[in-house]
Amino acid sequence: MTDPRTSTCPNCSSIVEGESAGRFCGTCGQDNGRLRLEARGVLLDVLQNFVGWNSALVNTMRGLLTAPGQMVVEYVEGKRRRYVNPA
């Protein structure tokens, strides 16, 4: 008899067992909690990825326009996470 808490990961086809079955794959880390795509979920994911990436761009542009010297000093001092890499 198969365990009802066992499933197969749709991403890497490995077997996911136990309480985490159907949620996260231990092999590839994919979240398998919601397999059905909904327009709202897709839109929120796209927006979150865009805003997350864009915040560095916004911080860089704001720094270049308002206080370029301070932004360059912060970047040279190692405070680079908030700014877009110039390379």
trRosetta pair geometry for C-beta under 8 A, 3 or more apart (Angstrom, degrees):
i j d omega theta_ij theta_ji phi_ij phi_ji
2 6 6.0 -112 176 54 96 128
3 6 4.4 90 73 -16 97 109
3 17 6.7 54 78 -144 144 96
3 21 8.0 179 115 -43 108 165
5 17 6.6 74 113 -167 89 56
5 18 5.9 -20 135 -179 127 6
5 19 6.6 -27 -165 -80 139 30
5 21 4.4 144 170 29 66 141
5 22 7.8 -100 -154 -2 58 106
6 15 6.3 -9 -169 -174 102 103
6 16 7.1 156 -155 83 51 53
6 17 4.9 -7 -107 -108 85 77
6 21 5.6 -105 -99 -120 19 148
7 15 7.6 156 85 -156 31 59
7 16 5.2 -18 67 61 80 102
7 21 4.8 130 11 -176 96 97
7 22 5.1 92 6 -64 153 71
7 32 7.4 -165 107 117 137 150
8 13 5.9 -5 179 -151 110 52
8 14 7.3 166 -152 83 67 24
8 15 6.0 -42 -100 -101 67 55
8 16 7.0 156 -111 14 14 86
9 12 5.1 7 98 49 130 77
9 13 6.2 -93 70 -36 80 10
9 14 5.1 13 23 51 122 71
9 15 7.8 -129 -4 -72 85 9
9 16 5.5 101 -54 -32 88 115
9 25 4.0 47 -104 -102 139 134
9 27 6.7 -136 11 45 160 112
9 28 6.5 149 159 31 155 114
9 30 6.3 119 -163 54 115 120
9 32 6.2 -137 -129 -55 70 145
10 13 7.8 27 -139 -73 16 56
10 30 7.8 -107 60 110 76 151
10 32 6.5 139 17 -122 97 118
10 35 6.8 105 -7 -128 151 117
11 25 6.4 -129 47 2 116 160
11 28 5.3 -125 105 79 129 155
11 30 4.3 124 -3 -14 153 161
11 32 7.6 -132 -7 -75 104 105
12 25 6.4 138 35 162 112 156
12 27 5.3 -126 88 99 150 127
12 28 4.3 155 -21 -28 137 133
12 30 7.4 167 -4 3 97 125
14 25 6.3 109 64 -165 108 114
14 26 7.5 -104 113 61 136 79
14 27 4.2 83 29 -2 161 150
14 28 7.3 157 19 -9 123 94
16 20 6.4 -100 179 107 106 88
16 21 4.8 145 118 -119 93 63
16 22 7.1 179 102 -22 132 36
16 23 7.9 -167 162 45 143 58
16 24 7.6 173 -143 93 136 40
16 25 5.4 -96 -80 -112 123 64
16 26 6.6 151 -119 3 80 88
16 32 7.3 -174 8 35 168 146
17 20 7.9 45 84 60 34 82
17 21 5.8 -4 -139 -71 17 111
18 21 6.0 153 61 -27 40 93
20 23 5.0 -100 -165 56 64 110
20 24 5.3 -51 -176 51 118 84
20 26 7.2 98 95 -52 145 95
22 32 6.0 -126 -173 104 34 107
22 33 7.1 77 140 -107 74 45
23 31 6.9 -36 172 -151 60 67
23 32 6.2 134 161 62 6 77
23 33 5.0 27 -132 -78 65 86
24 29 6.5 -18 -171 -154 102 43
24 30 7.1 167 -148 83 57 39
24 31 5.8 -28 -95 -103 75 56
24 32 6.9 170 -87 19 20 82
24 33 7.8 0 -51 -42 63 91
25 28 5.0 12 97 48 132 80
25 29 6.2 -60 72 -8 83 12
25 30 4.9 25 20 45 119 82
25 32 6.3 78 -38 -18 91 119
26 29 7.8 29 -145 -72 14 51
31 34 7.9 10 132 26 100 71
32 35 6.3 12 -170 -71 75 93
34 41 7.0 -134 111 -128 146 163
37 41 6.6 -142 -157 73 54 121
37 42 5.9 41 -172 -54 101 114
38 41 4.5 85 61 9 88 106
38 42 6.9 -165 85 -7 43 86
39 42 5.9 -58 -146 39 30 109
39 43 6.1 30 157 -19 66 110
40 43 5.8 -58 -147 38 27 111
40 44 6.3 26 156 -18 64 108
41 44 5.8 -55 -146 37 29 110
41 45 6.4 30 155 -19 64 106
42 45 5.8 -55 -149 36 31 112
42 46 6.4 29 154 -17 65 106
43 46 5.8 -55 -147 37 30 110
43 47 6.2 28 156 -17 65 110
44 47 5.7 -55 -143 40 30 111
44 48 6.1 31 158 -21 65 108
45 48 5.8 -55 -144 37 27 110
45 49 6.3 24 158 -15 64 108
46 49 6.0 -59 -148 39 28 107
46 50 6.1 25 156 -18 65 111
47 50 5.8 -57 -144 39 28 110
47 51 6.1 21 162 -12 66 110
48 51 6.1 -56 -139 42 26 104
48 52 6.0 29 159 -22 62 112
49 52 5.8 -55 -141 37 26 113
49 53 6.3 18 162 -10 63 109
50 53 6.2 -63 -149 41 25 102
50 54 5.7 18 158 -16 64 120
51 54 5.5 -60 -133 46 28 110
51 55 6.3 44 162 -42 64 94
52 55 6.3 -40 -153 8 24 111
53 56 6.7 -57 -178 28 42 105
53 57 7.1 32 137 -9 69 110
54 57 5.0 -57 -153 41 51 115
54 58 5.9 54 149 -24 79 101
55 58 5.5 -49 -144 37 34 113
55 59 6.3 36 155 -19 65 104
55 82 7.9 -75 131 -153 94 71
56 59 5.7 -51 -145 37 31 111
56 60 6.3 32 154 -19 63 106
56 81 7.9 -107 -106 152 112 47
56 82 6.3 179 -119 174 73 35
56 83 6.1 103 -167 -171 88 10
56 84 4.9 121 136 -64 105 69
57 60 5.7 -54 -147 36 30 112
57 61 6.3 26 157 -15 65 107
57 84 5.4 45 -89 -52 59 130
58 61 5.9 -57 -145 40 29 107
58 62 6.1 28 157 -19 65 110
59 62 5.8 -56 -143 39 28 111
59 63 6.1 28 158 -19 64 110
59 82 4.7 -99 141 159 165 95
59 83 5.9 -116 105 -88 110 58
60 63 5.8 -58 -147 38 27 110
60 64 6.3 24 157 -17 64 108
60 71 7.4 111 -139 -169 51 140
60 83 4.7 103 -84 -149 92 80
60 84 4.5 -50 -34 17 157 96
61 64 5.8 -55 -145 38 30 109
61 65 6.2 19 159 -12 65 112
62 65 6.1 -65 -145 43 26 104
62 66 5.8 -7 170 7 67 118
63 66 6.6 -68 -126 49 22 89
63 67 6.2 -58 -155 66 62 76
63 68 6.8 104 143 -102 71 42
63 70 7.1 -125 -156 84 95 88
63 71 3.2 107 165 -91 124 138
63 74 7.8 -100 -143 43 144 131
63 83 6.8 -46 29 -102 152 114
64 68 5.1 38 -144 -99 47 93
64 71 6.3 -78 -63 53 50 162
65 68 7.7 97 -16 -57 12 90
67 70 4.0 -3 143 30 119 119
67 71 6.0 136 97 -23 77 88
68 71 5.7 -57 -147 37 33 113
68 72 6.3 32 158 -19 67 106
69 72 5.9 -58 -150 36 29 109
69 73 6.3 28 154 -18 65 107
70 73 5.7 -54 -147 37 32 112
70 74 6.3 33 155 -19 65 105
71 74 5.8 -54 -148 37 30 111
71 75 6.3 31 153 -20 64 107
71 83 6.9 122 -172 -94 102 141
72 75 5.6 -54 -147 36 31 113
72 76 6.3 29 155 -17 66 107
73 76 5.9 -56 -146 39 29 108
73 77 6.2 28 154 -19 64 110
74 77 5.7 -58 -146 39 30 112
74 79 4.2 -57 175 64 90 125
74 83 7.7 133 100 -24 110 134
75 79 6.6 -83 -80 70 30 71
75 80 5.6 72 -142 -96 69 78
75 83 5.8 -51 -93 48 108 157
79 82 6.8 -9 156 23 88 107
79 83 7.9 79 118 0 73 110
80 83 5.9 -80 -157 50 52 98
80 85 7.3 46 177 -90 117 75
